[in-house]
């Protein structure tokens, strides 16, 4: 299984594809997870609020994915980054922009305190709120904080811990929603009228489908482990070959009898030019 530290190896071996193609290739939840992981790795802090909503929604429905403590660390860590990012910019360093994020953090903490009685998280949040209010009121203090304190407290170690927590969450979500084979999915379609025509219109007749197949052309002759596919001789399916060449078989009918004379698999292969 891929770990949180080996993604750079995979990154260099992949060819970027348009989102419209990826939507055909990858299930929606897995594609969402990939976008979340890329955002965290690239440290696009402005999008961390959406990621927090995603994590909160999933863990509310699937609470066993993360412990209460890890969930609090991940979600509060994301919200803290968004809040400080707003404080750092002159145009957003005011309570009008920041307060909704502080309120969100308080709401989450109150919900968790009903599950696990802990004063540590409440105290940490109180200290964080005091810090934010001080940064907003004092421009000199804000400049000092982001120049000397922020790079240390919210630097590489903080980022690594955030990535690790996110990797744990996304990996467990992926295990919870494994890819299904076509044989497993077919019974899920039920007895409803065939959806085949809808899928032909939505997939087969789209240019993105051709682009997807072109991109996978080099992998069409190997299995998931990169090994060549087994060659299946045509003579394993003689009945299929028989009906395919039924028209040519009339050349070998005995006159007036309708019986096939000497019509064997070998002769059929000769008709189809199969070696």
RABEL-V417246 format. One line per field, one symbol per residue. ss: DSSP state (h for helix, s for strand, l for the rest). phi: phi as a letter, one per 40 degrees, with the letter a starting at -180 (. if undefined). burial: 1 if it has 16 or more other C-alpha atoms within 10 Angstrom, else 0. A space follows every 10 residues. Layout:
ss = ???
phi = ???
burial = ???
//
This chain:
ss = llllllhhhh hhllllllhh hhhhhllhhh hhhhhhhhhh hhllhhhhhh hhhhhhhhhh hlhhhllhhh hhhhhhhhhh hhhhhhhhll llllhhhhhh hhhhhhhhhh hhhhhllllh hhhhhhhhhh hhhhhhhlhh hhhhhhhhhh hhhllhhhhh hhhhhhhhhh hhhhhhllll lhhhhhhhhl lllllhhhhh hhhhllhhhh hhhhhlhhhl lslllllsll lllhhhhhhh hhhhlllhhh hhslllllls llllhhhhhh hllll
phi = .cbcbbcccc cccbcdbcdc cccccbddcc cccccccccc ccfcccbccc cccccccccc cbcccbcdcc cccccccccc cccccccccc cbcacdccdd cccccccccc cccccbcacc cccccdcccc cccccccbdc cccccccbcd dccbcdcccc cccccccccc ccccccbccb cccccdcccg ccddcdcccc ccbccbcccc ccccccdcbc bbcccgcdcc cbccccbccc cdcccccccc cbccdgbgcc cgcbdccccc ccfcc
burial = 0001000000 0000000000 1100000001 0010011011 1000100110 1101110010 0000110100 1101111111 1111111100 0011100100 1100110010 0100000000 1100100010 0110110000 0100010000 0001000010 0111111111 1010000000 0000000000 0000000000 0000000110 0100000000 0000000000 0000000000 1100000010 0000000000 0000000110 00000
//
